[in-house]
Amino acid sequence: MFIVYISLLFGEFMICPLCKKPLEKKGKSYLCPSAHCFDLAKQGYVNLLSVKEKSSLDPGDNKEMILSRRKVLDRGYYRVIGDKIKEILEKIAPKKVLDLGCGEGRIIRYLLDDKIEFFGVDISKHALQSASALDKKSTYAVASVASLPFEDGYFDLIINAFAPLKETEGKRVLKEGGYLIKITPAPYHLYQLKEAIYPSPYLNPETEGIEGFTLVEEWILEDVFQANGEVLDSLLQMTPYFYKTPPHLLEKVKGATIATRLSYCLRLYQK
């Protein structure tokens, strides 16, 4: 189950994840008319997950994984993505934007604009503790993507980068005519890294369409990323190769400096 964390700034548009009725803040708790109660955590978050929705006691990336990921992102790993989304925002002028699976908030921080209200949700509380510490303008904070605690049609735009998406829920919380930006690896993403590891490197699969949405436009965004030492180790840990590749193949890049192709498929859809 993919889980996300929702902050206290969510208010009138927040709904009970159990009965879908409006939530009202009373003291240090949120209550709905059906008497479901969600207490505030000491960090300032309200946990809207029922026990049956939790896949573990601490789902998502842990603190070490977040710190490792930051080493890569600090080197501009998402730069071309941020630049293209900025262009799109200028054209569609959204007022309320949800980054679904926002991680440590890198894309939101790149896009910050006083004319736009940003919301970030993610599976990892550690990621969002980092995001909210670095960005006090946006709303970060808990829910399942299969049952988002927002009223229907609240957002003008959803950004979904390298994260799960429940199409029916994304469509539900998006306004009629609203937009979805979906970012996935293009076929040649990290190809040189794979060449250094595998005898016969493979291409990533082509991006498929999303049910219930109309494709407006598609871009392939490209850059070159150079990594060695701890940054290369961190880059590997961000990929499925780290977990699926035999150790003796991963050893081939230990101590190496690799310049690899970044190739992202960014698709703009409309509801």
N, C-alpha and C positions, 0 to 999 in steps of 0.2 A: 504494500500500500504506500503510495507516494503521499507524504505529509508536508504541510507547510505551516509557518508560524505567522499569526496575525496580531498587530499591536493595538494598544489602547486607543489610538486615535480613530480607529474604526468606530462608528457610532450608529447614527440613525439608519444607515443602509446595511448594517450587519444583521444577519439572521441566525437563529438557532440551528446548529447543524443536525439536531435530532428531529425537530418538528417543523422547521422552516418558518417559525413565527418570529416577529421582531424581538431583538434583545434590548433590554434597558439596563443601564448601569445603576446599581444601588449599593452605595458604600464601596466595598472592595470586591464586589461580585457583579456579574452580569446575569440577569434572570429573564426568562421568557414567560408568556402567559400560561404555559403548560407546566411551570414550576421547575424547569431545567435550570440548573445553576452552574455557573462557571466562575471560579474564584480567580482573582488576579494573582499572578506570581510576584515574588518580591522584586524581580528585575523589571516589572512593569508590563508583563505580557499576560494576556488571558489565553488559556489553553482551551481550544474548542474541539479537542479530539476526545471521542469516547474511547474507552478501554479497547473495545473490539476493533477500532480503526488503527491501533498502534501495532506496527510490525516488530518493534523492539522497545526497550526502555529509553534508548537514545538514538533515534533514527537519523539517517543522513550522515554527512561528512562530520568527522570529529575535529577537534581543535588542530591537531597536527596536519590533517589533510587541508584544512583551510589555510594554514600558514604556508604549506607547500604550494598550493594553488596560487597564492598571492605572489610568490617569487616569479611565476611565469606571467601573470597578468600585469605585474609592474613593468614588464619589458615590452608592453604594447601589443600583447597577443590579440586583444579585441579591438585594436585601434581602427582598422578598416570597417569593422562592423559598426562601431560608434559613429564614425563619419557618415556612413550611408544612412543610418537611422535618423541622424540629425537632418539630413536632406529630406527624408520622408516626412518628418514632423513638421517641417516648414510648409510642406504642401498640403497635408491633411489637417493640421492645426487641432490636435486633440486637446481636450481639457483634463481628462482623467485617464491615466495610463497604468496598467497592471503589468508588472514583470513577473511572469509565472515561472517560478524556479530561478529566482534572482541570484542565488549564491550569496557572495559577500557584497553584492550591490554594485559591482563594477560598471555595468552598463547604465544603470540609473544615474550614478555619479557623473558619468560622461555626458549624460543628456540633460542634467539639471537646468531648469528654466522656470523662472518665477511665474510664467503664465500657465504652467502645467502642474497638476497635482499627481505625484508619483506614488505608487504602492508596490511593495515588493513582498513576495511570499516564497517560501522555500521549505524543503524537507528538514533542513538542519538548523537547530536553534543556535549552534555555534557560528554558522555562516551569518545569521541575522544579528547576532550580538556584535559581530564585526561590522556588518553593514550599518547598523544603527549608531554605532560609535563614531563612524566616519561621516555620517550624513544625518544631520538633524532636521533637514527640510522635508524629507520624505517619510512615508509611513511604512514601517517594517513591522511586521510581527506576524493562530495555529488552526489547520484544517486539512482535509483531504482534497486532492484535485478532483476526486470523483463526487465531491459534495462541498463545493465552495460556499462559504458563509456570507455571500453577498446577494443583495436583491437582484432581480432580473434587470438586464439592460443598463447596468450602472456605468460601465466603462466604454470609452470611445476607442481605445486601442489596447490590445494585449500583445506583449512581447514574450516570445517563448524560444529561448536559445539553449539548445543542447539539453533539453529537459522534457519529461513526459507531458503530454497534453491529453486531457479527456475532452474530445471534440464537443460532446453534447453540453458539458458544463461551460466550456469556453464560449460556446455560442449563446448559452443562456445568460451569462453575465455581461455580454457585449451588446451595446445598443444596436438597433436596426440600422444597417448601413455602416456600422463600425468596422474597424480593421484589425487584422491579426498579422503580426510579423513572426514568421517561423524561420529559424536559423538552424541549419544542419551541415554536417561535413559534406563538401563537394567530392567528386570522385578522386581527385588528386591531393586531397588534404593530407599533410604530413607524409607525402610519398617518399621523400628522401630519407626520412627517419625509418620508414618501413624497409627501404632498400638496404639500410645499414644493418637491419636486424634479420630479415627473412631472405632465404635463398630465392624465393619467387614471390615478391610483394604483390598484393592484390589491390584493386581499386575499390573505393567505397561505393556502395549501391546508390543508384539514382534516387533522388527525393521523390516521394509519392505525394499525391494530392491529399487534401483534407476534406472529409465529407461534411457537407453543409456550408462550405465556403467557396467563393468564386476567386480564382487566381487572377489578380490584377496585373502583376508584373514580377519578374524574376531577375536576379542578378547573381553572377559569380564574382565574389570579392577575393582578391588575391594579395598576398604579401609574402615576405621572406622572414623567417624567424631563425636566429642563430642562438644556439644553446650549448653549454658545456657545464661540467661540474654539477653543483647542486641544482642549477636551473634545468639542466638536461634530465636529471633524476626526477625533478618535480614535474616536468613535461610528460615524462613516461607515465608517472602515477596518475595523470589526468586522463590517460587513454585506456581503452580496454586491453591494449597489448600487454600492459604491465601485469594484468591478472590472468591473461590467457596464453602467455608465451612462456615456454620452458626457460628456466634460469640461465642455461648455457647460451641461449641466443641473446638474452638481455646483456650478458657479460660482454658481448661483442662491441657495445657502444660505451662501456665504462672508460672514462678518461678521454673520450673523443670530443671533438667540437663539430657540431653538425649544423649546417644551414639548410633548413627544410622549408618546403612550400606550405604556406597557409592558404587554403582554398575553401571558402565558405559559400554555401548556397543560401541566399536570403530571398525569401518569397513573401510578397505582400498579398494578403487575401482580404476579401470583403464579405461581410455577412449579408 
